[in-house]
Amino acid sequence: MKRRAFLHATAALGAATVHTPAHAGQFTGKIRKSLKWNMAKKTAAGMPLVEAFKKLKACGYDGVEGSLLTDVNEKNADEWIAASKDSGLVIDGTVGGRAEGLEAGIDLTKKLGGDSMLVVLAYPKEQPLQKTWDDAVARMKAAAPHAERQGIKMLIENVWNTFLISAYDMARFIDEVGSPWVQVHFDIGNMVRWGVAEHWAQVLGKRSQKLDVKEYDLDKAMNEGMRKGFDKPLGEGSIDWAAVRKELVKIDFTGWAAAEVKAGDWDYLTDVAKRMDKVLDL
């Protein structure tokens, strides 16, 4: 009887051990971490690209985004592709898309294996705002069929040039273009200067296809200058990350989130990845 009871208790314990799930956050398995190559470029100088990509994998990143303006082009694209394949670090997208080169940027992004190109819309101050709006809508509409053929989404980022300065402006713009291939690369830190991150998430809803992750501190900005607001480490500024996550849950967000903070060494980049885990509950 004692032996039978012991075996029964052991089996019950084993079953409990097998079926107890490991800790998982809200977005475990739903959000993958990427970063802008510019964050690692200086530290990786002189190192073969494949070794740098392996280092980034070891730091905790799944992907990387290169700039079409300063990092990746037709001349070095094959090196990027090979480094990605050999390291397992995904080139999830590119950044720096401009109106005058959308189609070429889409083609290069496709070649690299990415699925999106971040687009920054110009805001020429010398012409009426309505003309800028109309021209931008027309340009995105014109490029959308090519984006669809190539399977590359053009994601417009909310930036500091004050065009599309509110969430409603951005939402209206996307809706006026009217293509699922033109959506938003939602920068969670950029709008804190004049808005609230979770309110942007509410208004944009499923238009937000990818995230840029950075911190912003309003007190630091007011006391030291607007750009100094970005100098706070992730999770230590003015952004209510729990409130942002709550809105992302509502739209069942899945996909890529890219760190876009200052550059640093490998230990620093590892710390950024861990902070992303915390603020995004990964």
Disulfide bonds with the S-S distance in Angstrom:
none
